[in-house]
């Protein structure tokens, strides 16, 4: 994620634009790639771009989008909205995590992992995105808050291999 995208997301967050307006804007851009192309096209006059924004987007986010277009950063809209979402979740004390595993955990196991993450990062709850990865052989890897917890068989094998080859 670029620094510019994070900075724009901070501004969007500090403007207290309602989450619904941001979600609606994101949906419009996802469903209409031609719209994004028009907004980031330097050959289209800025006045025309402003008219497009005024006609399509929610009132609360229009001025922000105009500034993004004026500075020719509309190509980073996905990163901006992703960083904004992360800030909103962090403010609500919700942790985003990714779990790589061979087989998805059972409900009780997932709840235990969620409790571990909440204790470790002092959060209220954790949103865990589960991705299957057969190369782990067994176990799982958790990624959250810039940290990685590797409880996979592949990871244990690699650590054992490193210990044995260093002697």
N, C-alpha and C positions, 0 to 999 in steps of 0.2 A: 504494500500500500504506500502510495507516495505521500510525502510531507504536505504537499499542496492539498491533496484530498482530505487528509486529517485536519488540516487547518480550516478548510471550508466546512467540514463536518462540525468542528467546534463552534464556528460562527453560527451555523444553522441551529445547533443545540442551544446556544446562548440567546438566540433570538426568540426562543420559546415558541417556535412554530409547532402547532399541534401535530401529534404523531399521525393523525388521520390524514392531514394534508400532505405529509411526507410520503405516507404509504400510497395515497392516491397518485401522487406525482411519479413515484417509482413504478406503479402499475401502468400508468400511461406510457412511460418510456419503454418498459419491457414489451408491451403489446404493440408499440408503434416505432420500430427502429427507424423508419423514415423521418419521424418527428425529431429524433435525436440528430440524424444527419442534417436536417434543416437548421437546427439550433446551433450546431457546431460548424456549419459551412461558412467560411470567411467571405464567400462571394455574395451572400445574402446580406442586404443592408441591415444594420442593427435595429432600425426603426421597424422593419418587417419582422424581425425576430421578437421584438417587444410586443408587437401585435399578436403574434402566434401565442406567446406566453400568456397575454391577457385574455385571450379567447379560450384557452384550453385548461390552464392550471388553476388550482384553488387560490383564492385571494391571498391567503396568509403566506404563501411561498413565492409569489410572483416576483417581488423585489429581489429576493435572494437569487432566484434563477436568472434574472436580468444581469445581476453583477457577475455571476458565473459565466454567462454568455459574453459579456463585455470583456472579460479577461481570457476568453477562449479556453475555458477549462471544462466545458460540457462533456468532453470525451471521458472525463473521470467520474461521471455521475454514479456509476455502480459503486466505486470505491467510496465516494462521499456518503452515499446512503448506507453503505455497510458500516462505515466508521460511526455514523450518526446512530445507527441501531445499537452498536456496541456501547456507545456512551449512554444511551437510554437504559440498556440492560444493567450496566454498571451502577447507574444512579438508583435503580430499583433493587440493587444487590442480587442480581441474577447473573450467574456465571455461565459462560458459553464453554462447552467442552466437546472434544471429539474422542470417540472411543473406537479404536481399531481392534477387531476381534475375528476369530475364526468362525465362531457361532455366536449369535446374539445372546446376551445374558437373560436369565429368567427375571421375573418382576422383582423378586426379593433381592437378588444379586444387584440389580440395577439400582434399587433403593439404597442398598448399602454403599454402593459406589457414589451415589448422589450425596449421601450423608458424609462420606469421607471428604469429598470435594468441598462441601459447605464448611466443614470444620477447618480444612486446610487453608481455605481462602477467605474465611469469615464472611460468607455470603448466606442469604436466606434460602436460595434454591439454586439448582443447576440444570441447565438445558443441555442434554447430552445427545449429540448426533452420532449415530452408530454406523460404522462402515465395516463391511466384511473384508478381511484380508487373509486369505488362506496361507500366505507365505509365513505367517507368524508361527505356524505349526500347532500352537496351543496358547492359552492365556490371552492377554490383551495389553494394549498400550493406551494410556490416557493422556490427552494433550489439553491443557487448560492454563490460562493465565501466563502464557509464555514458558510453561514447564512441561516436562514429559515424564510420565511414570511408566516404566517398561516392566511389565510382569508377564512378558511373553516367553515362550520356550526358545524362540529364536534369539531374543535378547540375552537370555540366561546362557545359552550356548556360546554366543559371541563373547560375553564377559568371561566365561570359563576358558575359552580359547585364548583370550588376551592374557589371562593370568598364567596359563601354562606356557605360552610362548615367550613371556618376559623373563622366565627363570633361566 
